[in-house]
Every structure is written in structure tokens, then in C-alpha cells.
């Protein structure tokens, strides 16, 4: 079950908007950020339903 199924549709939509506005930074931080940055970026990716890198 994808993480996005655990949240309200409006929450998933909000995270999708965050992802679309900051796609490059989120993907970079998910791969190369410090542990806190990776956690935040991977949370955004998971809730937005974009999958993890």
C-alpha cells in the first residue's frame, strides 16, 4: 500500500504541489542531503506518491 493512501486527498494534493514547485531540490536532497534533509525529502516523495529514489 503506497504511503499516499494513508492520508487525506487534500494532504496528498498539497504534497504534490510542494513537489512540483521544488522538484529538483527535493530529488537532490533525497539522494545527497544530510539525514534530516533526506528524511524530509523522502517524506514529501512518499506522500506525494512519487516513489523514492
Secondary structure, DSSP 8 states (H G I E B T S, - for coil): --GGGGS-HHHHHHHHHHHHHSHHHHHHHHHHS-HHHHHHHHHHHHHHT----
